[in-house]
Amino acid sequence: MTPHEEIEAALDEYQTRSRAATAAGAQAFARLLHLAEERDSGQIGRVARFLAATYNGQAFPLDVFELRAVDVAISDDMLQSLDALRWGRADLHTLVPDGDRRVQAVIRRWGLHWPSDS
């Protein structure tokens, strides 16, 4: 295999991984968003903080130890969402219907405050 072919193969592999991560992350993000919209518990408050962090990490920093304080299925969805962010094909909220409005509503519902709200 020539160096050019090796580069092309690596790029193809990255594209495949990126598309798969984005698709899985979109589904995981949608499940997390639904939980934060419909349920009410301490665990779901952590989900809301996670969603806010993926929406705007500067305004809502992520404490990675939150992954240890939720059910395995929820933390799996969080990790899949982070993997989609890592590949950077799209902001997660843009991958779900009406995501921008819905995430902002979750931020309000859970009493999270933008830094300028203080």
PyRosetta script that sets phi, psi and omega in degrees:
from pyrosetta import init, pose_from_sequence

init()
pose = pose_from_sequence("MTPHEEIEAALDEYQTRSRAATAAGAQAFARLLHLAEERDSGQIGRVARFLAATYNGQAFPLDVFELRAVDVAISDDMLQSLDALRWGRADLHTLVPDGDRRVQAVIRRWGLHWPSDS")
pose.set_psi(1, 132.7)
pose.set_omega(1, 179.7)
pose.set_phi(2, -76.6)
pose.set_psi(2, 161.3)
pose.set_omega(2, 176.5)
pose.set_phi(3, -56.8)
pose.set_psi(3, -38.9)
pose.set_omega(3, 178.4)
pose.set_phi(4, -62.7)
pose.set_psi(4, -43.8)
pose.set_omega(4, 178.8)
pose.set_phi(5, -65.2)
pose.set_psi(5, -36.0)
pose.set_omega(5, 177.1)
pose.set_phi(6, -64.3)
pose.set_psi(6, -42.6)
pose.set_omega(6, 178.6)
pose.set_phi(7, -64.1)
pose.set_psi(7, -45.1)
pose.set_omega(7, 178.8)
pose.set_phi(8, -61.2)
pose.set_psi(8, -41.4)
pose.set_omega(8, 179.1)
pose.set_phi(9, -65.0)
pose.set_psi(9, -41.9)
pose.set_omega(9, 178.5)
pose.set_phi(10, -63.9)
pose.set_psi(10, -43.4)
pose.set_omega(10, 178.5)
pose.set_phi(11, -63.0)
pose.set_psi(11, -40.7)
pose.set_omega(11, 177.1)
pose.set_phi(12, -61.9)
pose.set_psi(12, -42.4)
pose.set_omega(12, 178.8)
pose.set_phi(13, -63.5)
pose.set_psi(13, -43.0)
pose.set_omega(13, 178.9)
pose.set_phi(14, -63.0)
pose.set_psi(14, -41.4)
pose.set_omega(14, 178.3)
pose.set_phi(15, -62.2)
pose.set_psi(15, -42.5)
pose.set_omega(15, 179.1)
pose.set_phi(16, -63.4)
pose.set_psi(16, -46.7)
pose.set_omega(16, 178.9)
pose.set_phi(17, -63.8)
pose.set_psi(17, -40.4)
pose.set_omega(17, -179.8)
pose.set_phi(18, -63.4)
pose.set_psi(18, -46.3)
pose.set_omega(18, 179.5)
pose.set_phi(19, -62.9)
pose.set_psi(19, -42.7)
pose.set_omega(19, -179.8)
pose.set_phi(20, -64.6)
pose.set_psi(20, -44.4)
pose.set_omega(20, 179.8)
pose.set_phi(21, -63.6)
pose.set_psi(21, -39.9)
pose.set_omega(21, -180.0)
pose.set_phi(22, -65.9)
pose.set_psi(22, -43.9)
pose.set_omega(22, 179.8)
pose.set_phi(23, -63.8)
pose.set_psi(23, -46.7)
pose.set_omega(23, 179.6)
pose.set_phi(24, -65.7)
pose.set_psi(24, -40.2)
pose.set_omega(24, 179.5)
pose.set_phi(25, -64.8)
pose.set_psi(25, -37.3)
pose.set_omega(25, 178.1)
pose.set_phi(26, -63.3)
pose.set_psi(26, -42.6)
pose.set_omega(26, 179.1)
pose.set_phi(27, -66.6)
pose.set_psi(27, -43.6)
pose.set_omega(27, 179.4)
pose.set_phi(28, -63.4)
pose.set_psi(28, -44.5)
pose.set_omega(28, 179.3)
pose.set_phi(29, -61.2)
pose.set_psi(29, -41.2)
pose.set_omega(29, 178.9)
pose.set_phi(30, -62.0)
pose.set_psi(30, -40.6)
pose.set_omega(30, 178.3)
pose.set_phi(31, -64.8)
pose.set_psi(31, -43.7)
pose.set_omega(31, 179.2)
pose.set_phi(32, -63.9)
pose.set_psi(32, -42.5)
pose.set_omega(32, 179.3)
pose.set_phi(33, -62.0)
pose.set_psi(33, -42.4)
pose.set_omega(33, 177.9)
pose.set_phi(34, -61.0)
pose.set_psi(34, -43.0)
pose.set_omega(34, 177.6)
pose.set_phi(35, -58.8)
pose.set_psi(35, -46.8)
pose.set_omega(35, -177.5)
pose.set_phi(36, -67.7)
pose.set_psi(36, -25.5)
pose.set_omega(36, 178.3)
pose.set_phi(37, -82.1)
pose.set_psi(37, -31.0)
pose.set_omega(37, -168.9)
pose.set_phi(38, -110.3)
pose.set_psi(38, -25.0)
pose.set_omega(38, -174.3)
pose.set_phi(39, -108.9)
pose.set_psi(39, 168.5)
pose.set_omega(39, -177.7)
pose.set_phi(40, -147.3)
pose.set_psi(40, 98.6)
pose.set_omega(40, 174.6)
pose.set_phi(41, -157.5)
pose.set_psi(41, 168.7)
pose.set_omega(41, 178.8)
pose.set_phi(42, -58.4)
pose.set_psi(42, -39.0)
pose.set_omega(42, 178.8)
pose.set_phi(43, -62.3)
pose.set_psi(43, -40.4)
pose.set_omega(43, -178.5)
pose.set_phi(44, -72.9)
pose.set_psi(44, -28.0)
pose.set_omega(44, 172.2)
pose.set_phi(45, -59.9)
pose.set_psi(45, -36.8)
pose.set_omega(45, 175.6)
pose.set_phi(46, -65.7)
pose.set_psi(46, -38.7)
pose.set_omega(46, 176.6)
pose.set_phi(47, -61.2)
pose.set_psi(47, -44.1)
pose.set_omega(47, 179.5)
pose.set_phi(48, -60.9)
pose.set_psi(48, -42.3)
pose.set_omega(48, 178.5)
pose.set_phi(49, -64.8)
pose.set_psi(49, -37.2)
pose.set_omega(49, 176.9)
pose.set_phi(50, -63.9)
pose.set_psi(50, -46.7)
pose.set_omega(50, 179.5)
pose.set_phi(51, -59.7)
pose.set_psi(51, -42.6)
pose.set_omega(51, 178.9)
pose.set_phi(52, -62.2)
pose.set_psi(52, -40.8)
pose.set_omega(52, 179.7)
pose.set_phi(53, -64.7)
pose.set_psi(53, -37.9)
pose.set_omega(53, 178.7)
pose.set_phi(54, -73.5)
pose.set_psi(54, -22.8)
pose.set_omega(54, 178.8)
pose.set_phi(55, -78.4)
pose.set_psi(55, -44.1)
pose.set_omega(55, -179.5)
pose.set_phi(56, -154.1)
pose.set_psi(56, 92.3)
pose.set_omega(56, -174.9)
pose.set_phi(57, -67.4)
pose.set_psi(57, -23.7)
pose.set_omega(57, 177.3)
pose.set_phi(58, -75.2)
pose.set_psi(58, -40.1)
pose.set_omega(58, -179.4)
pose.set_phi(59, -77.4)
pose.set_psi(59, -32.3)
pose.set_omega(59, -175.8)
pose.set_phi(60, -130.6)
pose.set_psi(60, 80.8)
pose.set_omega(60, -177.9)
pose.set_phi(61, -61.0)
pose.set_psi(61, 147.9)
pose.set_omega(61, -178.9)
pose.set_phi(62, -96.8)
pose.set_psi(62, 126.2)
pose.set_omega(62, 170.8)
pose.set_phi(63, -91.6)
pose.set_psi(63, 108.9)
pose.set_omega(63, -174.7)
pose.set_phi(64, -63.2)
pose.set_psi(64, -18.8)
pose.set_omega(64, 178.0)
pose.set_phi(65, -70.3)
pose.set_psi(65, -12.1)
pose.set_omega(65, 173.8)
pose.set_phi(66, -60.1)
pose.set_psi(66, -28.6)
pose.set_omega(66, 179.0)
pose.set_phi(67, -60.6)
pose.set_psi(67, -25.6)
pose.set_omega(67, -178.2)
pose.set_phi(68, -87.5)
pose.set_psi(68, -9.0)
pose.set_omega(68, -173.2)
pose.set_phi(69, -107.2)
pose.set_psi(69, 14.7)
pose.set_omega(69, 179.3)
pose.set_phi(70, -129.2)
pose.set_psi(70, 164.5)
pose.set_omega(70, 177.5)
pose.set_phi(71, -57.6)
pose.set_psi(71, 156.2)
pose.set_omega(71, -178.5)
pose.set_phi(72, -58.4)
pose.set_psi(72, -43.1)
pose.set_omega(72, -178.9)
pose.set_phi(73, -62.6)
pose.set_psi(73, -38.0)
pose.set_omega(73, 178.9)
pose.set_phi(74, -69.1)
pose.set_psi(74, -45.4)
pose.set_omega(74, 179.8)
pose.set_phi(75, -65.9)
pose.set_psi(75, -33.1)
pose.set_omega(75, 174.2)
pose.set_phi(76, -61.3)
pose.set_psi(76, -42.8)
pose.set_omega(76, 177.4)
pose.set_phi(77, -64.9)
pose.set_psi(77, -37.8)
pose.set_omega(77, 176.9)
pose.set_phi(78, -62.5)
pose.set_psi(78, -44.2)
pose.set_omega(78, -179.6)
pose.set_phi(79, -65.6)
pose.set_psi(79, -39.4)
pose.set_omega(79, 176.7)
pose.set_phi(80, -63.7)
pose.set_psi(80, -38.5)
pose.set_omega(80, 177.0)
pose.set_phi(81, -63.5)
pose.set_psi(81, -43.2)
pose.set_omega(81, 178.4)
pose.set_phi(82, -64.2)
pose.set_psi(82, -36.3)
pose.set_omega(82, 177.8)
pose.set_phi(83, -63.8)
pose.set_psi(83, -40.0)
pose.set_omega(83, 176.4)
pose.set_phi(84, -63.8)
pose.set_psi(84, -39.9)
pose.set_omega(84, 176.6)
pose.set_phi(85, -62.9)
pose.set_psi(85, -39.3)
pose.set_omega(85, -179.0)
pose.set_phi(86, -59.3)
pose.set_psi(86, -39.9)
pose.set_omega(86, -178.8)
pose.set_phi(87, -80.3)
pose.set_psi(87, -17.1)
pose.set_omega(87, 168.2)
pose.set_phi(88, 59.8)
pose.set_psi(88, 33.7)
pose.set_omega(88, 178.2)
pose.set_phi(89, -76.7)
pose.set_psi(89, -29.1)
pose.set_omega(89, -179.4)
pose.set_phi(90, -164.5)
pose.set_psi(90, 154.6)
pose.set_omega(90, 171.1)
pose.set_phi(91, -66.7)
pose.set_psi(91, 138.1)
pose.set_omega(91, -173.5)
pose.set_phi(92, -56.8)
pose.set_psi(92, -41.6)
pose.set_omega(92, -177.1)
pose.set_phi(93, -63.8)
pose.set_psi(93, -19.8)
pose.set_omega(93, 178.4)
pose.set_phi(94, -81.8)
pose.set_psi(94, -7.5)
pose.set_omega(94, -177.3)
pose.set_phi(95, -91.9)
pose.set_psi(95, -5.1)
pose.set_omega(95, 179.5)
pose.set_phi(96, -120.5)
pose.set_psi(96, 150.9)
pose.set_omega(96, 179.9)
pose.set_phi(97, -57.4)
pose.set_psi(97, 130.1)
pose.set_omega(97, 177.1)
pose.set_phi(98, 54.5)
pose.set_psi(98, 34.7)
pose.set_omega(98, -173.1)
pose.set_phi(99, -60.4)
pose.set_psi(99, -40.8)
pose.set_omega(99, -178.6)
pose.set_phi(100, -59.5)
pose.set_psi(100, -52.0)
pose.set_omega(100, -179.7)
pose.set_phi(101, -62.4)
pose.set_psi(101, -42.4)
pose.set_omega(101, -176.3)
pose.set_phi(102, -66.3)
pose.set_psi(102, -42.4)
pose.set_omega(102, 178.9)
pose.set_phi(103, -66.5)
pose.set_psi(103, -42.0)
pose.set_omega(103, 177.4)
pose.set_phi(104, -61.4)
pose.set_psi(104, -37.0)
pose.set_omega(104, 177.7)
pose.set_phi(105, -66.0)
pose.set_psi(105, -38.9)
pose.set_omega(105, 177.2)
pose.set_phi(106, -64.0)
pose.set_psi(106, -42.0)
pose.set_omega(106, 178.6)
pose.set_phi(107, -58.1)
pose.set_psi(107, -45.1)
pose.set_omega(107, 178.2)
pose.set_phi(108, -67.3)
pose.set_psi(108, -47.0)
pose.set_omega(108, -176.6)
pose.set_phi(109, -56.4)
pose.set_psi(109, -38.7)
pose.set_omega(109, -176.5)
pose.set_phi(110, -93.2)
pose.set_psi(110, 10.5)
pose.set_omega(110, 173.7)
pose.set_phi(111, 68.5)
pose.set_psi(111, 24.8)
pose.set_omega(111, 176.7)
pose.set_phi(112, -81.7)
pose.set_psi(112, 144.9)
pose.set_omega(112, -173.6)
pose.set_phi(113, -121.8)
pose.set_psi(113, 134.3)
pose.set_omega(113, 171.4)
pose.set_phi(114, -65.7)
pose.set_psi(114, 148.4)
pose.set_omega(114, -178.9)
pose.set_phi(115, -52.6)
pose.set_psi(115, -34.7)
pose.set_omega(115, -179.5)
pose.set_phi(116, -74.0)
pose.set_psi(116, -12.9)
pose.set_omega(116, 178.8)
pose.set_phi(117, -77.2)
pose.set_psi(117, -13.3)
pose.set_omega(117, -174.2)
pose.set_phi(118, -71.3)
pose.dump_pdb("model.pdb")
